[in-house]
Amino acid sequence: MPYREELPYDEGPDNTIAFLNEGYLYITNRRIRFNRDMFKTRLLGGKQVVCMAGKEAAEVFYDNEKFKRHGAAPSRVLNTLFGQKGVQTLDGKAHEQRKTMFMNFMSKARLQEISELVKEEWMKQLPKWEQQDSVVLYEEVKRVLSIAICRWTGVPINSQDIGILSEQFGDLFESAGKIGIKHIKGKSSRKSLESWMEELIKTIRTGESVVSETTPLYQIAMHRDLDGSLLSKHTAAVEVLNLLRPTVAISVYIVLSALALHDFPDEKDKLKASDEKNYKMFVQEVRRYYPFFPLVPAIVKKDFLWGGHDFKEGTLVLLDVYGNNHHPDLWENPSNFNSDRFKDWDKSPFDFIPQGGGDYITGHRCAGEWLTIEVMKTCLDIMVNKMDYTVPKQNLNMSVRRMPSVPKSGFIIQDVQRI
């Protein structure tokens, strides 16, 4: 007879408030309390949810025969972070076909191009930063990445106020886990950006705007789904933003890289006389060590038994991304920052999952992961080898309730100089 046992249960009619208060640590705290990598709780108005972590849990979670993504993300996340009807909400052949389009943008040549654009835009800003008493790195990097990714995708921004634009991009990923005014602001920014992008898609299709056919903007505007029809203007706009928004969100990782350089000066010394491999190891450790995505949701596609638990069709399941990247069964001394741990990492798609797990095409691992790594390496090289600065006393605390989390000060630097 198959093995079955009752899962631990986090008592309460609705634990959403506890989840918001504990943020990244909500699932981990209960896994430790229950001494189990899987438990049940109630969230989002009392809906029963299964939370789980671990390498084996990730392998099951990314099995497309067992789980689907359509309907998993709450509407508040779709209305801010992802947008409606984007690639993240698709399953099966529709997902593979749309995901292939995104993966085609990630060629070696295109990744080199975005790295060069980021470096160019960052170096343009350095003379301005040298003249300022202080620079809030997080806000400035959002502007740098906004310009670079718009140039890379082919999105014209000559008439745009880059300060406003980068703030709106930031609203999309800064508001997804928020309630109240911040959430409303995120919805407003998405509506504004989608309207702008829909109009741009329209002018490309009518020939009013001439855009190179090699650009991601053009290719998304003219992309046809499985039935041979063009994407709706709205869906095409959402997918363009699915290139722009995540790239600007790399500003979080870049600020966390700066924080790591500050907190772990020995790591910075190693990087000054190292090769590309060491830079990648440092970047990977930043992505493992610091919080970014807390979790990912999916819905049980059909009944199945795993880990002694009967997963029922329609059940919402949350995989603990942050918890997996700090799981003591997967990482030695996970609370320590140690880039050398990636020297011998086996590149499993299920233990290290800062941007999702599994296969890129058939699964739901982020299509922009390679781009993220390349942009982070480029910015890291600039911070280590192309500029000098001091870090004044400031509030560098990071809240586990803020998703994504960055130092409260935004990481202020002073005395900026090109070297």
HULIN-V567930 format. One record per residue. PHI is phi in radians with two decimals (NA if undefined). PSI is psi in degrees with one decimal (* if undefined). BURIAL is 1 if it has 9 or more other C-alpha atoms within 8 Angstrom, else 0. Layout:
PHI | PSI | BURIAL
PHI | PSI | BURIAL
This chain:
NA | 136.2 | 0
-1.03 | 145.2 | 0
-1.27 | 131.7 | 0
-2.45 | 145.5 | 0
-2.67 | 157.3 | 0
-1.34 | 132.8 | 0
-1.30 | 148.4 | 0
-1.02 | 150.7 | 1
-2.24 | 126.5 | 0
-1.39 | 105.9 | 1
-1.06 | 148.0 | 0
2.32 | 144.0 | 0
-1.20 | -28.2 | 0
-2.81 | 116.3 | 1
-1.78 | 22.6 | 1
-1.06 | -41.1 | 1
-1.09 | -42.1 | 0
-1.09 | -39.6 | 0
-1.10 | -44.6 | 1
-1.14 | -36.7 | 0
-1.26 | -35.2 | 0
-1.67 | -17.1 | 1
0.93 | -123.8 | 1
-1.00 | -24.8 | 1
-1.70 | 0.3 | 1
-1.00 | -53.1 | 1
-1.20 | -45.6 | 1
-1.02 | -44.1 | 1
-1.00 | -39.6 | 0
-1.39 | -31.4 | 1
-1.09 | -39.8 | 1
-1.18 | -43.3 | 0
-1.10 | -43.2 | 0
-1.50 | -10.3 | 0
0.96 | 39.5 | 0
-2.47 | 148.7 | 0
-1.55 | 8.9 | 0
-2.61 | 136.3 | 1
-2.70 | 168.2 | 1
-1.89 | 149.8 | 1
-2.64 | -178.5 | 1
-2.22 | 128.5 | 1
-2.41 | 170.6 | 1
0.93 | 51.8 | 0
1.55 | 20.9 | 0
1.63 | 11.5 | 1
-1.25 | 133.2 | 0
-1.25 | 131.3 | 1
-2.32 | 143.1 | 1
-1.83 | 128.2 | 1
-1.93 | 139.1 | 1
-2.66 | 163.6 | 1
-2.67 | 171.1 | 1
1.93 | 159.6 | 1
-1.10 | -45.4 | 1
-1.15 | -36.7 | 0
-1.10 | -41.2 | 1
-1.12 | -38.9 | 1
-1.06 | -42.2 | 1
-1.21 | -43.7 | 0
-1.04 | -35.7 | 1
-1.66 | 18.9 | 1
-1.50 | 110.5 | 1
-1.20 | -13.3 | 1
-1.38 | -20.4 | 0
-1.82 | -29.3 | 1
-2.27 | 152.6 | 1
-2.26 | 159.7 | 1
-1.78 | -23.8 | 1
-1.06 | 123.7 | 1
1.52 | -0.4 | 0
-1.42 | -41.7 | 1
-1.31 | 133.0 | 1
-1.06 | 152.8 | 0
-1.04 | -32.4 | 0
-1.16 | -28.9 | 0
-1.34 | -40.9 | 1
-1.13 | -35.2 | 1
-1.37 | -6.0 | 1
-2.21 | -65.1 | 1
-1.30 | -59.9 | 1
-1.58 | -37.2 | 1
1.51 | 159.7 | 1
-1.42 | 136.4 | 1
1.20 | 21.9 | 1
-1.40 | 178.1 | 1
-1.05 | -29.5 | 1
-1.17 | -18.6 | 1
-1.69 | 0.3 | 1
-1.68 | 160.7 | 1
-2.39 | 165.5 | 1
1.08 | -144.2 | 0
-1.10 | -34.8 | 0
-1.10 | -41.2 | 1
-1.16 | -45.7 | 1
-1.05 | -43.6 | 1
-1.14 | -43.5 | 1
-1.22 | -40.2 | 1
-1.15 | -35.2 | 1
-1.05 | -38.3 | 1
-1.02 | -46.6 | 0
-1.15 | -41.0 | 1
-1.16 | -28.7 | 1
-1.15 | -21.9 | 0
-1.34 | -12.6 | 0
-1.73 | 35.9 | 1
-1.21 | 161.8 | 0
-1.02 | -41.3 | 0
-1.15 | -41.0 | 0
-1.21 | -35.7 | 1
-1.17 | -37.8 | 1
-1.12 | -37.0 | 1
-1.13 | -45.7 | 1
-1.17 | -34.5 | 1
-1.10 | -42.2 | 1
-1.18 | -37.8 | 0
-1.15 | -41.8 | 1
-1.08 | -45.3 | 1
-1.08 | -43.5 | 1
-1.06 | -47.2 | 0
-1.20 | -36.8 | 1
-1.13 | -45.5 | 1
-1.16 | -27.4 | 0
-1.13 | -32.1 | 0
-1.43 | -23.0 | 0
-0.97 | -44.8 | 1
-1.03 | -35.4 | 1
-1.19 | -41.8 | 0
-1.13 | -33.3 | 1
-1.09 | -27.6 | 1
-1.55 | -7.8 | 0
-1.66 | 147.7 | 0
-1.13 | -37.4 | 0
-2.69 | 157.7 | 1
-2.30 | 128.9 | 1
-1.54 | 102.5 | 1
-1.02 | -40.4 | 1
-1.03 | -46.6 | 1
-1.19 | -39.8 | 0
-1.19 | -39.9 | 1
-1.19 | -34.2 | 1
-1.02 | -39.3 | 1
-1.19 | -44.8 | 1
-1.00 | -47.8 | 1
-1.24 | -32.3 | 1
-1.08 | -46.4 | 1
-1.14 | -46.7 | 1
-1.09 | -44.9 | 1
-1.28 | -32.2 | 1
-1.15 | -41.7 | 1
-1.08 | -41.5 | 1
-1.16 | -40.6 | 1
-1.40 | -18.0 | 1
1.64 | 11.1 | 1
-1.37 | 118.9 | 0
-1.28 | 131.3 | 0
-2.24 | 17.8 | 0
-1.01 | -34.7 | 0
-1.65 | 3.0 | 0
-1.66 | 143.2 | 0
-1.41 | 109.4 | 0
-1.13 | -28.8 | 1
-1.12 | -46.0 | 0
-1.16 | -43.2 | 0
-1.08 | -46.9 | 1
-1.15 | -32.8 | 1
-1.15 | -40.6 | 1
-1.16 | -43.1 | 1
-1.01 | -43.7 | 1
-1.08 | -37.9 | 1
-1.01 | -33.7 | 1
-1.10 | -43.3 | 1
-1.69 | -13.4 | 1
-1.52 | -15.5 | 1
-1.84 | -7.2 | 1
-1.04 | -36.6 | 1
-1.74 | 13.8 | 1
-1.75 | 162.9 | 0
-2.18 | 165.1 | 0
1.33 | -143.0 | 0
-1.06 | -41.8 | 0
-1.09 | -39.1 | 1
-1.17 | -42.5 | 1
-1.06 | -40.1 | 1
-1.11 | -39.3 | 1
-1.11 | -42.2 | 1
-1.11 | -41.0 | 1
-1.12 | -41.9 | 0
-1.15 | -39.6 | 1
-1.10 | -43.4 | 1
-1.05 | -43.6 | 0
-1.14 | -45.5 | 0
-1.18 | -40.0 | 1
-1.15 | -38.9 | 1
-1.10 | -44.2 | 0
-1.05 | -44.8 | 0
-1.27 | -36.7 | 1
-1.06 | -42.1 | 1
-1.12 | -38.9 | 0
-1.14 | -42.4 | 1
-1.05 | -43.1 | 1
-1.05 | -45.8 | 1
-1.20 | -29.8 | 1
-1.19 | -43.3 | 1
-1.22 | -29.9 | 1
-1.54 | -8.8 | 0
1.54 | 3.7 | 0
-1.20 | -32.6 | 0
-1.92 | 132.4 | 0
-1.75 | 112.9 | 0
-2.20 | 137.9 | 1
-0.99 | 135.4 | 0
-1.17 | -14.1 | 0
-1.47 | -9.8 | 0
-1.42 | 148.5 | 1
-1.00 | -35.5 | 1
-1.00 | -50.2 | 1
-1.11 | -44.2 | 1
-1.16 | -34.6 | 1
-1.25 | -41.2 | 1
-1.03 | -34.5 | 1
-1.81 | 8.6 | 1
-1.19 | 141.1 | 0
-2.02 | 137.2 | 1
-1.38 | -175.6 | 1
-0.99 | -32.0 | 0
-1.45 | 2.1 | 0
1.54 | -1.3 | 0
-1.63 | 151.2 | 0
-1.09 | 148.7 | 1
-1.03 | 149.4 | 1
-1.06 | 156.0 | 0
-0.98 | -38.7 | 1
-1.15 | -46.8 | 1
-1.13 | -39.9 | 1
-1.08 | -40.4 | 1
-1.10 | -43.2 | 1
-1.04 | -41.4 | 1
-1.26 | -32.9 | 1
-1.11 | -43.4 | 1
-1.15 | -23.2 | 1
-1.31 | -4.6 | 1
-1.73 | -41.6 | 1
-1.26 | -52.9 | 1
-1.04 | -48.4 | 1
-1.15 | -30.3 | 1
-1.22 | -42.0 | 1
-1.12 | -32.1 | 1
-1.17 | -16.6 | 1
-1.09 | -17.6 | 1
-0.96 | -31.8 | 1
-1.08 | -50.0 | 1
-1.11 | -35.3 | 1
-1.20 | -41.4 | 1
-1.15 | -37.3 | 1
-1.17 | -31.7 | 1
-1.13 | -43.2 | 1
-1.09 | -39.0 | 1
-1.11 | -41.5 | 1
-1.12 | -40.5 | 1
-1.06 | -36.4 | 1
-1.30 | -44.6 | 0
-1.34 | -26.9 | 0
-2.23 | 72.0 | 1
-1.03 | -27.0 | 1
-1.09 | -35.0 | 0
-1.14 | -39.5 | 1
-1.12 | -41.8 | 1
-1.06 | -38.3 | 0
-1.12 | -37.1 | 0
-1.24 | -28.1 | 1
-1.10 | -26.4 | 0
-2.27 | 50.3 | 0
-2.29 | 176.5 | 1
-1.84 | -175.8 | 0
-1.04 | -34.2 | 0
-1.06 | -42.8 | 0
-1.15 | -35.3 | 1
-1.12 | -41.9 | 1
-1.16 | -39.3 | 1
-1.06 | -42.6 | 1
-1.09 | -46.3 | 1
-1.04 | -44.3 | 1
-1.11 | -38.5 | 1
-1.21 | -35.2 | 1
-1.05 | -44.0 | 1
-1.20 | -28.8 | 1
-1.42 | -45.4 | 1
-1.27 | -44.5 | 1
-1.62 | 154.4 | 0
-1.32 | 140.4 | 1
-2.40 | -88.4 | 1
-1.43 | 127.7 | 1
-1.33 | -37.3 | 1
-2.85 | 169.4 | 1
-2.31 | 143.5 | 1
-1.82 | 153.9 | 1
-2.68 | 165.4 | 1
-2.09 | 136.8 | 1
-1.08 | 125.7 | 1
-1.40 | -40.9 | 1
-2.68 | 157.9 | 1
-1.00 | 137.0 | 1
-2.73 | 160.7 | 0
-1.91 | 128.7 | 0
-2.68 | 138.3 | 0
1.06 | 27.9 | 0
1.41 | 5.6 | 1
-2.10 | 137.4 | 1
-1.48 | 109.1 | 1
-1.47 | 118.5 | 1
-1.65 | 141.8 | 1
-0.88 | 133.1 | 1
1.60 | -6.6 | 0
-1.29 | 135.2 | 1
-1.41 | 130.8 | 1
-2.18 | 135.6 | 1
-2.00 | 126.2 | 1
-1.70 | 128.1 | 1
-1.40 | 91.9 | 1
-1.15 | -50.8 | 1
-1.08 | -40.1 | 1
-1.13 | -39.9 | 1
-1.10 | -38.9 | 1
-1.30 | -5.2 | 1
-2.24 | 19.3 | 1
-1.31 | 125.2 | 1
-1.13 | -20.6 | 0
-1.35 | -16.5 | 0
-1.89 | -26.3 | 1
-2.33 | 131.6 | 1
-1.31 | 129.8 | 0
0.82 | 61.4 | 0
-1.11 | -20.7 | 1
-1.46 | -2.1 | 0
-1.71 | 141.6 | 0
-1.50 | 116.1 | 0
-2.61 | 97.0 | 0
-1.14 | -22.6 | 1
-1.13 | -16.8 | 0
-1.08 | -21.5 | 1
-1.56 | 2.7 | 1
-1.07 | -42.0 | 0
-1.99 | 17.3 | 0
-1.12 | 137.9 | 0
-1.49 | 4.9 | 0
1.07 | 34.7 | 0
-1.12 | 139.4 | 0
-1.46 | 9.7 | 1
-2.23 | -12.1 | 1
-1.68 | -38.1 | 1
-1.83 | 103.2 | 1
-2.32 | 51.0 | 1
-1.13 | -24.9 | 1
-2.22 | 40.5 | 0
1.61 | 168.6 | 1
-2.20 | 179.1 | 1
1.44 | -159.7 | 1
-1.46 | 148.0 | 1
-1.20 | -44.5 | 1
-1.42 | -56.4 | 1
-1.43 | -22.9 | 0
-1.75 | -163.6 | 1
-2.07 | 30.2 | 1
-1.27 | 139.6 | 1
-1.04 | 128.2 | 0
-1.11 | -24.6 | 1
-1.61 | 13.4 | 1
-1.10 | -43.7 | 1
-1.09 | -41.6 | 1
-1.08 | -42.3 | 1
-1.00 | -47.2 | 1
-1.10 | -44.1 | 1
-1.15 | -41.9 | 1
-1.15 | -41.0 | 1
-1.10 | -42.5 | 1
-1.09 | -41.1 | 1
-1.08 | -47.4 | 1
-1.20 | -35.5 | 1
-1.10 | -43.3 | 1
-1.05 | -40.5 | 1
-1.12 | -46.2 | 1
-1.16 | -30.0 | 1
-1.53 | -39.3 | 1
-2.04 | -15.3 | 1
-1.98 | -7.4 | 1
-2.62 | 157.8 | 1
-2.22 | 152.4 | 1
-2.90 | 164.4 | 1
-1.98 | 156.3 | 0
-2.00 | 103.3 | 0
-1.26 | 168.2 | 0
-1.10 | 131.6 | 0
-2.84 | 175.7 | 0
-1.56 | 100.4 | 0
-1.72 | 12.0 | 1
-1.12 | 145.6 | 0
-2.08 | 130.0 | 1
-1.54 | 132.6 | 1
-1.27 | -10.4 | 1
-1.55 | -18.0 | 1
-1.57 | 126.3 | 1
-2.25 | 114.4 | 1
-1.31 | 158.7 | 1
-1.75 | 132.7 | 1
-2.31 | 161.9 | 1
-0.92 | 140.6 | 1
-0.98 | -33.7 | 1
-1.36 | -12.2 | 1
1.41 | 4.4 | 1
1.15 | 91.1 | 1
-1.51 | 133.7 | 1
-2.14 | 153.1 | 1
-2.35 | 170.8 | 1
0.93 | 45.8 | 1
-1.24 | 133.8 | 1
-2.50 | 140.5 | 1
-1.34 | 143.0 | 0
-2.29 | * | 0
